[in-house]
Amino acid sequence: MRALDRTDSSGRQDAAVLLLHGLTGTPVDMHYMKDALVADGYTVSAPLLPGRGTRPSDMFSLCWEDWMSPALAEYDKLARDHQNVIVGGLSAGATMTLDIALRRKPSAVVLCATALGMGNPIAYLAPYVWRVLKQVPSPASDLVDLNAGAKCYDPAPVRAVAELLHGISLVRRRLGEIRCPALVAHAVNDRLVPVRYAHELAGNLGGPVTTLFLEGTGHAITVDARRRDVAEASVAFLRQAIAAPQRAA
């Protein structure tokens, strides 16, 4: 894993944010949100997850727990130094955020384009074929801002899709156990993860939920045309969520 992209600020010494990028992306996915949170005084950690940022074949041997273990270790490191730890993520990173919320006690979660299901039904074959079919062409991008700069693996590792489906199965039936404040943000016209999954997520979480449904952006809402709106909404949400009393578990 590469060195963490972390910035410490004196404004909110009791609050830190862990940001998790997408399935085959990099911390660039969370760059705009990170900058907005740092400017508001948070300590922010945006690690490069195992197998990313190199080549698709580096994900062939990795399972869900290989992704979760370093994310949990970074959460625990932040929790040692900060009273409040928030977790946020994009797509598969948001699915991981849900799993962290089930294993730890974050003060809040920021869920952007959460992969709670897949728009392409063929993706559901991945758990059955990944041992023989190692990679496939990545789905066509639905970015509105073609200069957004987000880079993902192409071809896509089929094992990674299978492991994401496993992660979804772990969290989907337990959403009601997540009681911390949550921001659910999603593109109305998301082609990779249809917006119906965001409505399902918002309706089944066990704590207070704030929603943000966006026109004029594709799946990667943290880097696409509405990225600044997502970042600003996240800052505003956390200003209220961290100050609010937490619901008892």
N, C-alpha and C positions, 0 to 999 in steps of 0.2 A: 504494500500500500504506500502511496506517496505521502509526503508530509501533509499535514492538515492545513487547510486554508482557514486560518483562525485570526481574528482581530479582537484584541481586548480594548474595552473602553471604560472610562471611569464613571459613565453616566448611570449604569444599572449594574452595580457590582454583584447584586444578588440574583441576576437573571442571565441565563445563557440559552442559546438556540442551537440545536443540532439539525442540519439540513441535509437531506438525502436526495440524490439525483435519480434520474430515470433508469430503466432497465439496462440499457447498453450505452447510456450517456456518460457524462463527466460532471464535476462540480460547476462547470459553466452553466448547466441547467438552472442553478440556483444563484447565479451571480448578482442579478438585479435585486432579488430579495435580500441576499446577504448584505449588499451595500446599504439598502434602506434600513435594515435592522441595526447594523453597526452605527449608522448615522443617528439612530434613536437611542444608542447607548448600550446595546446588548453585546455580550461576548458571543461570537458566532463560529461554529465549527462546521465545515462542509467537506467531509472526507471523500477521497476517491475510493469507491468500493472495489473489492477484489475482482480481478479479471477485466476491469474496464481500463480504457485509455491506452490499450496496447494493440491487441488483435483479437478477433472473435474466438479463435481457437483457445485462448486463455480462459474462456468460460465453459469449455466442454466438460471439465471435471468438477465444477463447482455446484454445490447444492444450496438450498435456501439458508441453511444454518451457516454456511461459509460466508454468506452476506451478512447475516444477522449478528454473528459473533463479534466482528469488529465494530459494528454499529452500537451494540449494547455496551461494549467496552468503552467506547467514546462517550456514550451517555453517562456511564458510571463515573468517568473521569470528570465530566462537567458537573455532575451532582456532588462530587466531593468538595467543590469550590463555590457552588452557587445554590442558594436556597430554592430557586425556581429554575427548572429546565423545561424548555419547550422543544417539541420535535415537529419538524415539517418536512414534506417531501413532495416530489412530482411523480405521478404515475406509479410505477413500481416502488419508487421511494416513499410514496404515500401509503402503499400497502404495507411496506416495512414499518412505517410510522405507526400504523394500527397495531401491528404485532408488538412493537416496543411498548405501546400504551397498555397492552395486555400483560406485559411482563414487568413493567416498571410503573411509576406513578408520575408521569409528566404533568406539569401545571396546565398545559394546553397543547393542542395539536393543530397544525395547519395542513390541510389535506387538499392538494392541488391535482386535479385530473386523476383522481384515485382509480387505480386499476382494480376494480371490484368485479370485473368481467371483461370480456373481449367482444369487439364488434365483429370480427371475422370468425365465423364458426369453425373454419379449418384450424384455427389456433388450438382448439380443444383436442386435436389429435396429437399434439406435441408429446404428452406423457407416454404415448404408445409407440412413437416412431423415433425418438431422439437418439436411441442407441445405434440406429442404422442410418438415419438422416441427420447429419450433423449441423447443417446450416441451410438457410433458404434466403431468397432475396428479401430485404427489409420491406415492410409495407410502404406504399407511397406516402410521402410527407403531406400533411394538411396545413403546413405553416402558411400563414397569411403574409407575414413579413419574411420574404425570402433572404433577407440579409441578417436574420436573427443570430446566426452563428452557432446554433446548436448542432453538435456532431454526434451521431450514433453509429454503431457498427452496421456495416452492410457488406456482406450478408449477415443476417441475424442468427445467433446460435440457437438451435432448436431446444437444447437442454435448458437454456435460460428461460424460454417461454414455459417449458414444463415446470420448472421450479417456481416461476411466478404463479402458475395455476395452483401449485401446492400451497404457496403462501396465502393465496386468496381463500382456499378451502379452510385454512387454519383460522382466519380472522372473520370470515363472513358470518358464521353462525354465532359469533360471540360479540357482535358489535354493541349490544346492550350493556356489556360489562365495562365499556369505556365511558367513564362519567366526567371526565375533565371537559372544559369548554373546547369546542371544535369549530374551526372555520372550514367549510366545504366549498371549494371554488372549482368551477368546471365550465368548459366551453359548451354553449348550447349546441353547436354543430360539430362537436368532437367526432371524428370518424373512427378513431382507434378504440376509444372507450365511450360508447354512447351515453348521453346525459342521463338516461334512465337509471344508470348505476349510481350517479351522484344523488338522485332523489331517493333511491333505496338507502344509500349510506346515511343521508341526513335524517331520514325517517326512523332509522333503527339504532343510532347511537344513543347511549344512555344518559348523556349529559346535555347541557345547553349547546345549541347549534346555531351558528351564523352561516348563511349561504350567500354565495356570489356566483350568479350565472351570467356568463359573458358572451356577447355577440362579437363578431369581427376578429376571432382568433381561432387557431387550431388547437390540437391536443396539448402541445407544449406551452401552456399558458404562462409559465414563469419566464419564458424567453421570447414569446411571439408578440404580436402587435399590441396586446393589452397588458404587457408585462409590468408597466409602471402602475397600472390600476391594481394589479394583483399585489404588488409590493406595498403600495399605500394602504390597501385594505387589510393586509396582514399586520402592518404596524398599528393601524387603528384598532383592529380586533384585539391584539395583544395588550394594548394600553388598558382596555377595559377588562379583559379576561384575567390578567395577572392581579388586578386590584380587587376582583370580585371574590367573595368567599367560595370555597370549593364545596361541591355536593359530597356528602359522605358516601363512601363506597359501600 
